[in-house]
Amino acid sequence: MRADLSVRIGRLTLSNPVLTASGCFGYGLEAAAAFDVSRLGAIVLKTLTAKPRHGNPPPRIAETPAGMLNAIGLENPGIEAFLTEILPKSRKLGAPLVASVAGKDLADYAALTGALQVPGISAIELNLSCPNLNAGGIDFGGDPAFVREATRRCRKASPRRDLWVKLTPHVADIRVTARAAWEAGAAAVTIANTYVGMSIDWKRGVPRTGHGTGGLSGPAIRPLTLALVAKLAPECPIPIVASGGICSAEDAMEYACAGASAFQVGTASFRDPTACLGILESLPGCLKQAGLARWRDGIGRLKRPTRAKETL
Ligand SMILES: Cc1cc2nc3c(=O)[nH]c(=O)nc-3n(C[C@H](O)[C@H](O)[C@H](O)COP(=O)(O)O)c2cc1C
């Protein structure tokens, strides 16, 4: 029997829970040469800003134990070039597209969201959590009042397309910012963006990224983000989309246990551009090992030790 991998995220029913993480798959066009990307549950596109951005000075990437630091700084062609030059091509890929936006203030977020009310865009992820900007990014996303207001304004600007709110892990309690998002109308929360980290070339006495710090991603962060998902899930009324160090179907199953409805593959795609496909093909075997016929039956199966109730 074929495993049923379908999952509902707000108004969208995805054929499977395997999504790409923003910034790790471009606009889907390069990977399409490597595999049939229409098999993905959805492609989450590189974050867009109102104006084109060149990003941060190099080096923008540094390898770390079990992970990487990136300080790209939201390099992107800007919303106009995306709509006219890129979207017509990405639309032909056949997978649902989730656009990602980062504004410089509340009005900018709403304007970007409004501009994306176009055929071919299935949902919009609000990137309230980029660690590589001098202003905005995680400074915005750590403030529940900003999360609430940004979500509320974008909700108004997006009557027919769901909002997914991507949160920063740099908060005392992820439940507070997530609550701000769902109370303001988010259809899902993406947990989480990268963690601020640093690596130093001690011989020269300089940071290994041009920006000074970078966002830590990859397997190194998986236990941290997994704990955030497990903490949030029991009281979160909207689906959680996990993002943090997922490299295998087994990793994805852990996140499902913790309460994630779908998941995004980020850093793993840099090592192997077909990583998503490998994970998708291995999921049915994992479901079988767990005695499950459907992906959605595996969501939130975590048995919580009674003593851990306070911390999880
Ligand atoms: C090189 C690189 C660029 C990224 N760019 C973005 C971005 O533009 N927007 C965004 O929301 N997240 C961005 N991220 C964060 C990823 O989407 C993802 O949330 C994070 O890397 C954790 O997942 P992972 O450990 O699977 O990579 C970027 C990550 C990397 C490594």
The ligand as a Gaussian input file, in Angstrom:
#p B3LYP/6-31G(d) Opt

LIG

0 1
 C       22.820000      30.159000       2.674000
 C       21.511000      30.338000       3.406000
 C       20.647000      31.342000       3.001000
 C       19.440000      31.522000       3.670000
 N       18.578000      32.491000       3.241000
 C       17.368000      32.631000       3.849000
 C       16.413000      33.560000       3.351000
 O       16.622000      34.263000       2.362000
 N       15.232000      33.645000       4.016000
 C       14.917000      32.879000       5.103000
 O       13.818000      32.993000       5.648000
 N       15.804000      31.966000       5.575000
 C       17.005000      31.832000       4.972000
 N       17.888000      30.890000       5.431000
 C       17.504000      30.036000       6.567000
 C       16.911000      28.712000       6.066000
 O       15.735000      28.918000       5.328000
 C       16.613000      27.756000       7.242000
 O       15.555000      28.299000       8.015000
 C       17.808000      27.520000       8.142000
 O       18.985000      27.383000       7.384000
 C       17.644000      26.284000       9.036000
 O       17.457000      25.119000       8.274000
 P       18.658000      24.118000       7.856000
 O       19.412000      23.821000       9.116000
 O       17.972000      22.953000       7.239000
 O       19.512000      24.869000       6.885000
 C       19.109000      30.697000       4.783000
 C       19.991000      29.682000       5.160000
 C       21.182000      29.492000       4.495000
 C       22.091000      28.386000       4.949000

